[in-house]
Amino acid sequence: MILGFLRAKGSLPAVLALGLAIAAPALAEAPRKDWAVSSFTLDNGMQVVVIPDHRAPIVTHMVWYKVGSADEPPGKSGIAHFFEHLMFKGTTNHKAGEFGQKVAEIGGSENAFTTYDYTAYHQTVAPEALETMMSFEADRMRNLVLTDAVIGPERDVILEERRSRIENNPGALLNEEVDATLYQNQPYRIPVIGWMQEIEQLNRVDATEFYNRYYAPNNAILVVAGDVEPEAVKAMAEKTYGKIARGPDLPPRVRPKEPEQNTKRTVELTDERVSVPSFSKSWLVPSYQTAKDGEAEALDLLSEILGGGNRSRLYQGLVVKDGIASSAGAFFEGTMVDDTSFTVYGGPRGEAGLQQVEEAVDVEIRRIINDGVTQDELDKAKDRFVRSMIFARDNQASMANIYGSTLATGGSVEDIARWPDRIRAVTPEQIKAVAAKYLNPDRSVAGYLLPAKSVEK
Amino acid sequence: MTTSMTTRFRPLVSAATLTLAVLCMLLPAVVAARAEVKIQEVKSDKGVTAWLVEDYSVPIIAMRFLFDGGSTQDPAGKEGLANLMTGLFDEGAGELDSDAFQVRLDDAGAEMRFSEGNDGIGGSMRMLADRQDEAFELLKLAVEKPRFDQAPIDRIRSQIVNGIVANARDPQTQAARKWSEAIYGNHPYARPDEGTEKSLATITADDLRAFHKANFARDNLHVAVVGAIDAETLKKRLDQVFGDLPEKSDLRPVERVEPKLDQTVQVEYPLPQTSLQLIYPGVPRDAPDFLAAALMEHILGGGTFSSRLFEEVREKRGLAYNVSSALANQEHSSALIISTATRSDRAGETLGVIRDVVRKMAEEGPTEAELEAAKKYMLGAYAINNLDSSGAIAATLVDLQTDELGIDYMRKRIDLINAVTLDQVKEVARKLLTAEPAVMILGPKLAEGSKG
C-alpha cells in the first residue's frame, strides 16, 4: 500500500507536486485521542476521512477520485490528466478562475495531480475557509461547463507540459519506453500524461464522457487534515458534497492483466544530451493490493535493504566499498491497484563501465536470493519504516496523501493502522523468498541510457 | 507510482532557475497573519542563541541552523569546496569513522542533512524526542569534529565529478552556466557551486579543515528549534552541539553585485521547447520598498494560477505549461526573474506577450483591486507556506534571523503590508520594470525580429 521512503530514480518521467506516501502514519502506538483519524461515508456514497492536527491554523482539503490514466478508454491516453486541467475551468455557478481567485485571496495554495490509479484536487487554507473550499469543490464535481473555447488552449498547455517533462528529458523518454516494455498488457504501459499523438486528438466529447462516468460522490474520497474536528467536517460535508446525487454504480476496476512474462528484454536510448551512461532493471511484482501473504511488505523491505539509501547493500557495496558506481539503489512502487514494478538502478563512476556496475548489482541480488538477509539489517529497515510514520505526522499534507492514496487504490483506514504490525511481522525467510520468486533475471526489463558517441554498455 | 504522477502545475525548475534562484529566497517569503507561533529566544551559557517554538503534539524535535558564508567563501581555484564539505558531515566525526558514524545515526533514528548555498551552509536534524541524547551527541560530532578522512573525500568528490561530467552535454545545465557568467561576471555568484573537475581535484583534507575552522563559528551561526523540548534543556543542547566552536568566524568580504541587464544570451540547441528567462532589477530585503515590490511581483507573476502573466501566457493563449516570476534575493544581489518554457516555434510570440505584460505593469501599475487581493494573499499565505511542519517553522525562523527582521516580525508584517499604498507599488513597478532586461533563450534560434 505504501512506499517506504520516496526516492528519486535517475530521471523521473514526471515530477511530483506533493511529497508522496512517505510511509503509513503512526497510529499503531496508542494514538492520543485528539489525533485519532475518523472515517465515515455520506449517504451518497462519498467516503470521508478526517485527520485532526491542531498545531497550526491550517487545513488541507483534498478530494480523490478513484480514476487515473489506467482507467482510460483505448486510444484516449492522457484524458484523465487532461480532464484534471479542465476541472479548473468554469462551472454553471462560477466562472473560470473564480475558485482560484478565492483561494489566492485568502493566501491559500491549491493544485491537483493525476496518476495511473487516481486523480486528486487539493487546497490548503485557514480553517474558516474550509466550507467555502468544499462548496467550490462540490460544485465542480458535477457542474463543469466544457466548451471547445476552453479545451483548445488547455490542450496546447498539456502538449507543452509533455514537452517539458518528457521530450526535454532523455531519461524520461527512456522510462516511458521501459514501462511500455515491462507491462505487456496492463494499462500501466501507457504514460500518465498520454502519448503525444493521442493527446493532440483529445476533445470535448472525450472530456464530457469521462466526466460523466467518473466524477460522482460515490467514486470520490474526501480527506481533510488539519485544525478541524470530525463533527464539524461532517456537518460541512453534508451541506456541500452531501447535496450531490449519487452517480451510477461503477463496475469494479478490473483491467487487462499481465500474461506470464517469460523473456528478458532490453530497451536502449542513445541521446546527444547524455554524457554518462546509466541503467535500470525492472520486474513485474505484486502491489499492496494484489499481493498475498505479506509479499508486498516483504518487497517493500527488500527494496529498503537492497537499495533504500546510503546504508543499503547496493550503496555500501558499489558506491562505498568497490567504488565503481556513482549511484545505485532500488525502489518498489507498492501503492497501486494492479501489479506493479520493482526496480534497481545504477551508474558507473571513474574507470568502471556500465556493464561492471550492472553485474555488481546482479551479484547483490543473487546474494539475497541465495543467502537471504540478516535479522539485524531487517530490523533496521523495519525501524526506519516505523519511525518514518512518526515523522510523517509532522506534516498534515503527508498524512492526507497517505490516506488518500491508500484508499484510492483499494486499501482501507484499517490497512494503514495495521501496516506497522505487518511490517514488524516480516521474516528474513520471506525477504529471501520474494527476492527468489520475483527478481528473476530471465524475466526482467533493462533500460540503458547511453551517450551518443559511446558504444559501451 | 512516483514515476508516473503528473500534475497541473509544478514549481518550475528550468535551466535558468537552477543557477539564479538556487539560494535565492523566493517570495513571498516572510510574513505571518493569523498563526500564533510563540517564539522564545534562548541563550546558552556560552552565548549561542536560538529561537524556539515548543510543541509537544508530535514526539519529535526539529533543529535548523545556518552558518553565514557558503560557496562565496570557496578560495579561488578551489570552487566546489563548500559543496564537497556538505557531503562529508556524516562520513566520520570524532572517534567514529564513516561506517561507525552512519550506523549510530541510523540506530538513533535521527535524520541529519547539510546543504550549501551561495551565502551559507545550512544543517538540519530531525529526531525522536526520546532519542535526543544520542542524536544531539552525533550532531555535535558532525558540526565540531568532522574527520575529513581521505577515503570519503575521494568517494564524494568522484560522485560530484561524475555529476559534472554527466551534465556536460545537457543543454539546460550548460545554458545555466553561461547565463550565470553573463549575469554576474567575475563575482563569486557566477561560479558553479559544485565546482569543476579541475578545481575539485585540488581540494585537500587540509583545505576542508581550514574552511571548516573559518566558517563554523559561533558569531555567524543562526539556530532555530521546534518541537518537544523546553528552553532550559535547549540551552544545554546548544552548548553541547555548538559551544566548543571558535567564537569568531573568519569570512572574506563579498562585494555587492547587480545583475548585468540589457543583454540577450542565446544558447542554440534543437529542442522542441524553448526556455526563456528575463531578469530585471530587484530590491534588497532591507530596502524600504521591498514589500511594495513583493506585492507587485505577486500580481505580475506570483501565486498559483492567478497572475497577469499566467493569464496572458497560459490561460488565454496556451503558450506554456508554466510562467512565473520571483523576487530572487541573495545576500549580495537581488533580481526580479520571469521564467517560462514554450513551444519553440512560438517562443518569439511568447516573449512578446511577456514583454507586453511587463510594459503595461511598468506604465500603469496594478489596480487597487489587484493590490488588495495581493495583500490578502500575502497575509493569509504566510502560515500555509511557512508553518505547516516543524521543519518548515524552523527554517522560517532561521530566515527571519538571517534577514535580521526581528523576533516579532510575524506580527509586525501585517501592519507593514497593510500600509503599502498603490502609489508605492506603481512607483516600484516603474523603477524595476522600465529597465531593459537580460533575456536568456535556450532552444532553436529565434526568428529575426521576434525578440519582443
Interface residues (C-beta under 8 A of the other chain):
Chain A: L3 L6 A8 K9 L12 P13 A14 V15 L16 A17 L20 A21 W35 D53 H54 R55 A56 P57 I58 S69 H81 E84 H85 F88 A96 G97 G100 Q101 V103 A104 E105 I106 G107 G108 S109 E110 N111 A112 F113 T114 T115 Y116 D117 T124 V125 A126 G152 P153 E154 R155 D156 V157 I158 L159 E160 E161 R163 S164 R165 E167 N168 N175 D179 Y188 P191 V192 I193 E272 R273 V274 S275 V276 N310 R311 V319 V320 G323 S326 S327 F331 E333 T335 M336 T340 G347 R349 G350 K380 D383 R384 R387 I390 F391 R393 D394 N395 Q396 A397 S405 P451
Chain B: M1 T2 T3 S4 M5 T6 T7 R8 F9 R10 V13 A33 R34 A35 E36 V37 D55 S57 V58 P59 I60 A62 D90 S98 Q102 V103 D106 D107 G109 E111 R126 L128 R155 S158 Q159 N162 G163 V165 A166 N167 A168 R169 D170 P171 Q172 L271 P272 Q273 G303 T304 F305 S306 E311 R314 E315 K316 R317 G318 L319 A320 Y321 N322 A341 T342 R343 A373 K376 Y377 M378 L379 G380 A381 Y382 A383 I384 N385 L387 D388 S389 S390 G391
